[in-house]
Amino acid sequence: MNILHISAECYPVAKVGGLADVVGALPNYQKKTGINSKVIMPFYNTPFSEKKSFDEIYKSNLKLGDSYFNFRVLKLKNSTLGFDLICIDIPELLDKKQIYTEADTERFLAFQIALLDWVLSSEKKPDLLHVHDHHTGLIPFMTSQCFKYNELKNIPSVLTIHNAQYQGWFSHEKISLLPSFELKNIGLLDWNGNINPLAAAIKCAWRVTTVSPSYMEELQKEANGLEALLTHENKKCKGILNGIDWNVWNPETDGKLIKNYKKATVISGKKKNKKWLCTKFNLDVKKPLFCFVGRLVGEKGADLFPEIFEKSLQENNISILLLGTGQSEIEQALKKLNHNKNYNSFIGYDETLAHIFYAGADFLIMPSRVEPCGLNQLYALRYGTVPVVNSIGGLKDTVVDICNEGYGICHEGVSVEKVTTAIARANEFYSEKKEFQKNSKKIMTFDYSWDNSAKEYVNLYQSLKQ
């Protein structure tokens, strides 16, 4: 089978969040099963694209409302990604340093039209189109409804929802930007008075997946307005847990670490990485180290971090270290905590530093209010670091509390009291040295690679061809 993964992000080409990690790993693991997967994404002006060479394999122009734009289809030369990477270059719209801008409606709609124009012109059509999130959500609608793409209507489409909070809404005033279709079918685009690309994809895709089983269940109760739609369409929906790239996230071979280690050497290996972190950030290496890596936004519970950290540091003999960027007011509030000798932060993002955080931390804090799957807790487990999580979405599917014969620290709901209580429980667990070290070795053996998940996707694809 020939599969096209269509996405706004793909690691290491362009990354904002977990979407990039998934799209950058899943095609490789699908190839192990005999599936020929390619990734198609916009061509951004990123460091990756500046350093690499591309072949032009197609060029034309597209119509967006009353405007025309020239575009090129580029294929990465000598790809070391493990799969073919194809980029749509629309210089007037997509060639930006930023992945997302205020003009995203026009940018991503043009990307989708150019992509389908190229597919339409191709002698060999793909067997399936796999679209990711709202940025590519109008593709299932256009292939099934727009006159010019009638030849593509029998190509199955699969939508994966990575985060239903973002839906790509835009006004009906921009309906003329889409290729022509039967206006009586405009209801397929509409949701609550706006054109909603994510809702349209849920309606029109042949199958819909989310990135964990629990998240699929939760979306029928809380999906930023799409609850009724997902409940109505639940027979074609399936939750498939994300994996992580076992080669990139491997403490035994990870070139970003200060000291590599495996299960047998996890205690000494983590100690070396922790010592480096504590020296760099002026923290006491003897104290349990709690880390956070991620976006500083309400979804991650970060708005409560100043209170949570202040209270936890007062009540426990611990250190807290943070790596992240996000809402400016949260960043500023966290910087004010730097007076505390047991706390420090790196406001920004550094991929190498993130790997060392996972390796050197004793605990990873994830008090997310929304977590469709979560990859950070999987990275933590892989590196022998205990996750402290809110039991929601993929966190619920992957972390079991030590009180239930598990291996992590879980809390139900997000508040200052609940999170600080969980941190206190973790601190107590750390004091049980033998059990804590035994647990670190155990969690390193859990297989959350993409192998199992990739097979589930392949089974889903094959069911659509029968």
C-alpha positions as CSV (number, residue, x, y, z in Angstrom):
1,M,0.0,0.0,0.0
2,N,1.1,3.6,-0.7
3,I,0.1,6.0,2.1
4,L,0.4,9.7,2.1
5,H,0.7,11.3,5.6
6,I,-0.4,14.9,5.2
7,S,0.6,17.2,8.1
8,A,1.5,20.8,9.0
9,E,4.5,19.5,11.1
10,C,7.1,16.7,10.9
11,Y,10.2,16.2,13.0
12,P,12.9,17.2,12.4
13,V,11.7,19.3,9.5
14,A,9.4,21.6,11.4
15,K,8.2,21.1,15.0
16,V,5.9,22.9,17.4
17,G,4.6,20.0,19.4
18,G,3.8,16.3,19.5
19,L,2.2,16.3,16.1
20,A,5.7,16.6,14.5
21,D,7.1,13.7,16.6
22,V,4.2,11.4,15.5
23,V,4.4,12.2,11.8
24,G,8.2,12.0,11.9
25,A,8.2,8.5,13.4
26,L,5.0,6.6,12.3
27,P,6.0,6.2,8.6
28,N,9.2,4.6,9.5
29,Y,7.6,2.0,11.6
30,Q,4.9,1.4,9.0
31,K,7.6,0.6,6.5
32,K,8.7,-2.3,8.7
33,T,5.2,-3.8,8.0
34,G,5.6,-3.4,4.2
35,I,3.6,-0.2,3.9
36,N,5.2,2.5,1.7
37,S,4.5,5.7,3.7
38,K,5.4,9.2,2.6
39,V,5.0,12.5,4.4
40,I,3.7,15.6,2.6
41,M,3.9,19.0,4.3
42,P,4.2,22.7,3.6
43,F,7.7,24.0,2.6
44,Y,8.7,26.4,5.4
45,N,11.8,28.6,5.6
46,T,13.3,26.6,8.5
47,P,16.9,25.7,9.3
48,F,16.2,22.2,8.0
49,S,15.0,23.3,4.6
50,E,17.9,25.8,4.3
51,K,20.5,23.1,4.8
52,K,18.9,20.4,2.5
53,S,18.5,20.0,-1.2
54,F,15.3,19.2,-3.0
55,D,14.3,18.1,-6.4
56,E,11.4,19.8,-8.1
57,I,9.0,17.0,-9.2
58,Y,6.0,19.2,-10.3
59,K,5.0,22.8,-10.7
60,S,1.7,24.5,-11.5
61,N,-0.6,27.2,-10.2
62,L,-3.6,27.0,-7.9
63,K,-6.8,29.0,-7.7
64,L,-7.7,30.4,-4.3
65,G,-10.9,32.3,-4.6
66,D,-10.2,35.0,-7.3
67,S,-6.4,34.7,-6.8
68,Y,-3.8,32.5,-8.4
69,F,-0.6,31.3,-6.8
70,N,2.3,29.5,-8.4
71,F,3.5,26.4,-6.5
72,R,6.1,23.7,-6.7
73,V,6.2,20.1,-5.3
74,L,9.6,19.4,-3.9
75,K,11.1,16.0,-2.9
76,L,13.9,15.9,-0.4
77,K,17.2,14.6,-1.9
78,N,19.1,11.8,-0.2
79,S,16.6,11.5,2.6
80,T,18.0,10.1,5.9
81,L,14.5,10.3,7.5
82,G,13.6,6.7,6.6
83,F,10.8,7.8,4.3
84,D,10.2,10.1,1.4
85,L,9.5,13.7,2.3
86,I,7.6,15.9,-0.1
87,C,7.0,19.6,0.4
88,I,4.5,22.0,-1.2
89,D,6.2,25.3,-1.9
90,I,3.9,28.3,-2.3
91,P,6.4,31.2,-1.9
92,E,3.8,33.9,-1.3
93,L,2.0,32.0,1.4
94,L,4.1,29.2,3.0
95,D,7.7,30.3,2.8
96,K,7.8,31.7,6.3
97,K,10.0,31.0,9.3
98,Q,6.9,30.5,11.4
99,I,4.9,27.3,11.0
100,Y,1.7,29.1,12.2
101,T,0.6,32.7,11.5
102,E,-2.5,34.8,11.6
103,A,-3.1,34.0,7.9
104,D,-3.4,30.2,8.4
105,T,-6.8,29.8,6.8
106,E,-5.5,30.9,3.4
107,R,-2.1,29.3,3.9
108,F,-3.3,25.8,4.8
109,L,-6.2,25.9,2.3
110,A,-3.8,26.7,-0.5
111,F,-1.5,23.9,0.7
112,Q,-4.4,21.4,0.6
113,I,-5.5,22.5,-2.9
114,A,-2.0,22.4,-4.3
115,L,-1.5,18.9,-2.8
116,L,-4.7,17.6,-4.3
117,D,-3.9,19.2,-7.7
118,W,-0.6,17.3,-7.7
119,V,-2.2,14.0,-6.7
120,L,-4.8,14.5,-9.4
121,S,-2.1,15.0,-12.0
122,S,-0.1,11.9,-10.8
123,E,-0.2,8.8,-12.9
124,K,0.0,6.6,-9.8
125,K,-2.5,7.6,-7.2
126,P,-2.0,6.8,-3.5
127,D,-4.0,4.0,-1.9
128,L,-4.9,6.1,1.1
129,L,-4.7,9.7,2.4
130,H,-3.9,10.0,6.1
131,V,-4.6,13.6,7.3
132,H,-3.5,15.0,10.7
133,D,-5.5,17.6,12.6
134,H,-7.5,20.5,11.3
135,H,-4.7,22.0,9.1
136,T,-5.3,19.2,6.6
137,G,-8.9,18.5,7.5
138,L,-10.6,19.8,4.4
139,I,-8.9,17.2,2.2
140,P,-11.6,14.5,3.0
141,F,-14.3,17.0,2.1
142,M,-12.7,18.1,-1.1
143,T,-11.9,14.6,-2.4
144,S,-15.5,13.6,-1.7
145,Q,-17.4,16.8,-2.7
146,C,-15.5,19.1,-5.0
147,F,-16.1,18.6,-8.7
148,K,-12.5,18.9,-9.8
149,Y,-11.4,16.1,-7.5
150,N,-14.1,13.6,-8.5
151,E,-11.4,11.2,-9.7
152,L,-10.1,11.0,-6.1
153,K,-13.4,10.3,-4.4
154,N,-12.7,6.5,-4.0
155,I,-9.4,7.0,-2.3
156,P,-10.0,6.2,1.4
157,S,-9.1,8.9,3.9
158,V,-8.2,8.6,7.6
159,L,-8.2,11.5,10.0
160,T,-6.1,11.5,13.2
161,I,-7.1,14.0,15.8
162,H,-4.0,15.0,17.9
163,N,-5.7,17.8,19.7
164,A,-9.4,18.6,19.3
165,Q,-9.1,22.0,21.0
166,Y,-7.9,23.5,17.8
167,Q,-10.3,23.2,14.9
168,G,-9.3,25.8,12.3
169,W,-12.6,27.7,12.3
170,F,-13.3,30.4,9.7
171,S,-16.2,32.4,8.4
172,H,-18.7,31.4,5.7
173,E,-17.6,34.6,4.0
174,K,-14.5,32.7,2.8
175,I,-16.5,29.8,1.2
176,S,-15.4,31.1,-2.2
177,L,-11.8,30.1,-1.4
178,L,-12.8,26.4,-1.8
179,P,-13.1,24.7,-5.2
180,S,-16.7,24.5,-6.3
181,F,-19.0,21.8,-5.0
182,E,-22.8,21.3,-4.6
183,L,-23.9,24.0,-2.2
184,K,-26.7,21.8,-0.9
185,N,-23.8,19.9,0.9
186,I,-22.5,22.9,2.7
187,G,-23.6,21.3,6.0
188,L,-20.6,19.0,5.7
189,L,-18.4,22.1,6.3
190,D,-20.5,23.9,8.9
191,W,-20.5,23.5,12.6
192,N,-22.1,26.0,14.9
193,G,-22.3,28.7,12.2
194,N,-18.7,28.6,11.0
195,I,-16.7,26.5,8.5
196,N,-14.9,24.0,10.8
197,P,-12.2,22.0,9.0
198,L,-11.9,19.5,11.9
199,A,-15.6,18.9,12.0
200,A,-15.7,18.5,8.2
201,A,-12.9,15.9,8.4
202,I,-14.8,14.0,11.1
203,K,-17.9,14.0,8.9
204,C,-16.1,13.1,5.6
205,A,-13.2,10.9,6.5
206,W,-13.7,7.2,6.1
207,R,-12.2,6.6,9.6
208,V,-11.3,8.8,12.5
209,T,-8.6,8.0,15.0
210,T,-7.3,9.7,18.1
211,V,-4.0,9.3,19.8
212,S,-5.1,7.2,22.7
213,P,-8.2,5.2,23.6
214,S,-9.1,7.2,26.7
215,Y,-8.9,10.5,24.7
216,M,-11.4,9.1,22.2
217,E,-13.8,8.4,25.1
218,E,-13.2,11.8,26.6
219,L,-13.9,13.7,23.4
220,Q,-17.5,12.5,23.5
221,K,-17.9,14.4,26.7
222,E,-15.5,17.4,26.2
223,A,-14.3,18.3,22.7
224,N,-14.5,22.1,22.5
225,G,-18.0,21.9,20.9
226,L,-17.6,18.7,18.9
227,E,-19.0,16.3,21.5
228,A,-22.3,15.6,19.8
229,L,-20.6,15.1,16.4
230,L,-18.0,12.6,17.7
231,T,-20.7,10.7,19.6
232,H,-22.8,10.5,16.4
233,E,-19.8,9.3,14.4
234,N,-18.4,7.0,17.1
235,K,-18.8,3.8,15.0
236,K,-16.0,4.9,12.6
237,C,-13.8,6.2,15.4
238,K,-10.9,4.4,17.1
239,G,-8.3,5.4,19.7
240,I,-4.8,4.2,18.8
241,L,-2.1,5.0,21.4
242,N,0.9,6.9,20.1
243,G,4.3,5.4,20.4
244,I,7.8,7.0,20.5
245,D,10.7,6.5,18.2
246,W,12.7,3.8,20.0
247,N,15.9,4.8,18.1
248,V,15.8,8.5,18.9
249,W,14.7,8.0,22.5
250,N,17.2,5.4,23.7
251,P,19.3,6.2,26.8
252,E,21.8,3.6,25.7
253,T,22.7,5.4,22.4
254,D,21.3,8.9,22.8
255,G,24.1,11.2,21.7
256,K,22.6,14.2,23.6
257,L,23.2,12.7,27.0
258,I,26.1,13.4,29.4
259,K,26.3,9.7,30.2
260,N,24.6,6.9,28.3
261,Y,23.0,4.0,30.3
262,K,20.9,0.9,30.1
263,K,18.7,-1.0,32.6
264,A,21.7,-2.5,34.3
265,T,23.4,0.9,34.7
266,V,20.4,3.1,35.1
267,I,21.3,4.3,38.7
268,S,24.8,5.4,37.9
269,G,23.8,6.7,34.4
270,K,21.0,8.9,35.7
271,K,23.2,10.1,38.6
272,K,25.8,11.5,36.1
273,N,23.1,13.3,34.0
274,K,21.5,14.6,37.2
275,K,24.8,15.9,38.5
276,W,25.4,17.8,35.3
277,L,21.9,19.4,35.4
278,C,22.3,20.3,39.1
279,T,25.7,21.9,38.5
280,K,24.5,23.8,35.4
281,F,21.3,25.1,37.2
282,N,22.9,25.5,40.7
283,L,20.7,22.8,42.4
284,D,21.5,20.3,45.2
285,V,22.2,16.9,43.6
286,K,21.3,15.1,46.8
287,K,17.7,16.2,46.7
288,P,15.0,14.5,44.5
289,L,14.8,16.4,41.2
290,F,11.3,17.2,39.8
291,C,11.3,18.4,36.2
292,F,8.8,19.8,33.7
293,V,9.4,19.9,29.9
294,G,6.8,21.5,27.7
295,R,4.5,24.4,26.8
296,L,3.6,26.9,29.5
297,V,-0.1,27.0,28.8
298,G,-3.3,26.3,30.7
299,E,-3.8,22.9,29.0
300,K,-0.6,21.7,30.7
301,G,-1.6,23.1,34.1
302,A,1.2,25.6,33.8
303,D,-0.9,28.6,35.0
304,L,-0.8,26.9,38.5
305,F,2.9,26.3,38.5
306,P,4.0,29.4,40.5
307,E,1.7,28.4,43.4
308,I,2.4,24.6,43.0
309,F,6.2,25.1,43.0
310,E,6.2,27.6,45.8
311,K,4.1,25.4,48.1
312,S,5.9,22.2,47.2
313,L,9.3,23.7,47.8
314,Q,8.1,25.0,51.2
315,E,6.7,21.6,52.3
316,N,9.3,19.2,50.8
317,N,13.1,18.9,50.6
318,I,13.2,18.8,46.8
319,S,14.5,20.6,43.8
320,I,12.4,21.7,40.8
321,L,13.7,22.5,37.3
322,L,11.6,23.7,34.3
323,L,12.2,23.8,30.6
324,G,9.5,25.4,28.5
325,T,8.0,28.4,26.8
326,G,4.5,29.7,26.3
327,Q,2.2,32.4,27.7
328,S,4.2,35.5,28.7
329,E,2.4,36.0,32.0
330,I,3.2,32.4,33.1
331,E,6.8,32.9,32.0
332,Q,7.1,36.1,34.1
333,A,5.5,34.5,37.1
334,L,7.9,31.6,37.0
335,K,11.0,33.8,36.6
336,K,10.0,35.4,39.9
337,L,10.6,32.1,41.6
338,N,14.3,32.1,40.7
339,H,15.1,33.6,44.1
340,N,14.4,30.2,45.6
341,K,17.7,28.3,45.7
342,N,15.9,25.0,45.1
343,Y,14.3,26.1,41.8
344,N,15.5,27.1,38.4
345,S,14.2,27.4,34.9
346,F,15.2,27.6,31.2
347,I,12.5,29.7,29.5
348,G,12.7,28.6,25.9
349,Y,13.3,25.2,24.2
350,D,16.4,23.2,23.6
351,E,16.1,19.7,22.2
352,T,19.5,18.5,23.7
353,L,18.6,19.9,27.1
354,A,15.2,18.2,27.0
355,H,16.9,14.8,26.5
356,I,19.2,15.5,29.5
357,F,16.1,16.5,31.6
358,Y,14.5,13.2,30.9
359,A,17.7,11.3,31.8
360,G,18.7,13.4,34.8
361,A,15.3,13.9,36.5
362,D,14.0,11.7,39.2
363,F,10.4,12.7,38.5
364,L,8.6,14.3,35.5
365,I,5.6,16.5,36.4
366,M,2.6,16.5,34.0
367,P,-0.5,18.0,35.6
368,S,-2.2,18.4,32.2
369,R,-5.8,19.3,32.0
370,V,-5.9,18.1,28.4
371,E,-3.5,15.4,27.1
372,P,-4.7,13.5,24.0
373,C,-1.8,11.0,24.3
374,G,1.2,12.6,25.8
375,L,4.7,11.7,24.7
376,N,6.7,13.2,27.5
377,Q,5.6,10.6,30.0
378,L,6.7,7.9,27.5
379,Y,10.1,9.5,27.1
380,A,10.4,9.6,31.0
381,L,9.5,5.9,31.3
382,R,12.1,5.1,28.6
383,Y,14.7,6.9,30.6
384,G,13.8,5.5,34.0
385,T,12.1,8.6,35.3
386,V,8.9,8.4,37.3
387,P,5.9,10.4,35.8
388,V,3.7,12.4,38.1
389,V,0.5,12.9,36.1
390,N,-3.1,13.8,36.1
391,S,-5.0,10.7,35.0
392,I,-6.6,12.0,31.8
393,G,-6.3,11.0,28.1
394,G,-3.2,9.1,27.2
395,L,-1.7,9.7,30.7
396,K,-4.5,7.5,32.1
397,D,-3.7,4.8,29.5
398,T,0.1,4.7,30.2
399,V,0.7,5.5,33.8
400,V,-0.5,3.4,36.7
401,D,-0.2,4.6,40.3
402,I,2.1,2.9,42.7
403,C,-0.8,2.4,45.1
404,N,-2.4,0.2,42.4
405,E,0.7,-2.0,42.0
406,G,1.8,0.5,39.3
407,Y,4.9,2.6,38.8
408,G,3.9,6.2,38.7
409,I,2.3,8.9,40.8
410,C,-1.2,9.8,39.7
411,H,-3.8,12.4,40.8
412,E,-7.4,13.0,39.7
413,G,-8.0,16.5,38.6
414,V,-5.8,19.6,38.5
415,S,-5.6,22.0,41.5
416,V,-2.8,23.4,43.6
417,E,-3.7,21.0,46.4
418,K,-4.0,17.9,44.3
419,V,-0.7,18.4,42.4
420,T,1.3,19.3,45.5
421,T,-0.1,16.3,47.3
422,A,1.1,14.1,44.4
423,I,4.5,15.7,44.5
424,A,4.7,15.0,48.3
425,R,3.8,11.4,47.6
426,A,6.5,11.2,45.0
427,N,9.0,12.7,47.5
428,E,8.1,10.0,50.0
429,F,8.5,7.3,47.3
430,Y,12.0,8.7,46.6
431,S,13.0,8.1,50.2
432,E,12.3,4.4,49.8
433,K,15.6,3.9,48.0
434,K,15.5,0.2,47.1
435,E,11.9,0.3,45.8
436,F,12.6,3.6,43.9
437,Q,15.6,2.2,42.2
438,K,13.9,-1.1,41.4
439,N,11.0,0.9,39.9
440,S,13.4,2.9,37.7
441,K,14.8,-0.3,36.2
442,K,11.3,-1.8,35.7
443,I,9.9,1.2,33.8
444,M,12.8,1.2,31.4
445,T,11.6,-2.2,30.1
446,F,8.1,-1.0,29.0
447,D,7.6,-1.2,25.2
448,Y,6.0,2.0,24.1
449,S,7.7,2.0,20.7
450,W,5.7,2.6,17.5
451,D,5.8,-1.1,16.6
452,N,2.4,-2.1,18.1
453,S,0.7,1.2,17.1
454,A,2.0,1.1,13.6
455,K,0.4,-2.4,13.1
456,E,-2.9,-1.1,14.4
457,Y,-2.9,1.6,11.8
458,V,-1.9,-0.9,9.1
459,N,-4.9,-3.1,10.1
460,L,-7.1,-0.1,9.9
461,Y,-5.8,0.8,6.4
462,Q,-6.3,-2.7,5.1
463,S,-9.9,-2.8,6.4
464,L,-10.7,0.1,4.1
465,K,-9.4,-1.7,1.0
466,Q,-11.5,-4.8,1.5
